[in-house]
Amino acid sequence: MNTSSLSLLAALVLLPAPAFAHQAAIPFFGGQIAASGDMHVEFAIRDGGVRVWLRDHAEKPVAATGKVTLLLGGAKSEITLRAEGDRLVGEAPVKTADKVVAVLALNAGGKAVSARFAQEALVQPGLNAAASVGQGLFAANCASCHGPSLRGTDQGPPLLHAWYAAGSGHDDTQVLKVIGNGTSGHMWKFGDMPKPEGVKAGQEQDILAYIRAMQAANGIGSAPAAAMPAMGDHQGHAGH
Ligand code: HEC
């Protein structure tokens, strides 16, 4: 290798992070992301409230104050957000299963940040025998973290998410493996999923049937692996 290609290599290695700024921002906590100027806002609805994270293009948390206006079943309510660690939280009579429109108005050190989010009402499909057994198992073993609506909680990510669609990098084999063994945190910032101790061998298939039925009814169909963020060897789960 000659000197000029070496210095080219050095220049490439030293490229600052903003070179990747146009890559889709990752929803660390399973929420929806909107861009606002050079910042992005992650917004999530939980049962009983909302969560907001404001980050700069280098994923550094940005302090802010503000409010969210929720449009919920034809009624409008305005909720003042309060800071809690790296995020803003607000209590509201909202459910993860609800159809909601949320309009955020934040102030980040004098800079106005606004964003709009929407979520459809959860569709409860008719379930076959395996999936309805799975529904009960899910409620008992999974809902505490993934939510009764499979839309996530403060403890775990949503499973009604393109990353977990049938045919994605998280195919049936992968989901069954996780139900049997848990998984180390690698997609989000929730940490590890412990092995679900309450699930007996053979019950994984019923839980999978329930998750797939809920995904199909809620528009999470077969997704190309490209829907997942580029994260090294993640796509084929070679690293598990
Ligand atoms: C104590 C909380 C907790 C419980 C209970 C739990 N999970 Fe998880 N689960 C997590 C977390 C956290 C992750 C995200 C790990 C990561 O960062 O990828 C996760 C990830 C997953 C994934 C994606 C796996 C992957 O390869 O990325 C699936 C599928 C899943 N969980 C299904 C389930 C099912 C089904 C149950 C019930 C049998 C369950 N989980 C119970 C916390 C939990």
Residues whose N, C-alpha, C, O or C-beta is under 5 A from the ligand:
A	BS01	HEC	N141 C142 C145 Q155 G156 P157 V175 V178 I179 T183 S184 G185 H186 M187 W188 F190 G191 D192 M193 P196 I207
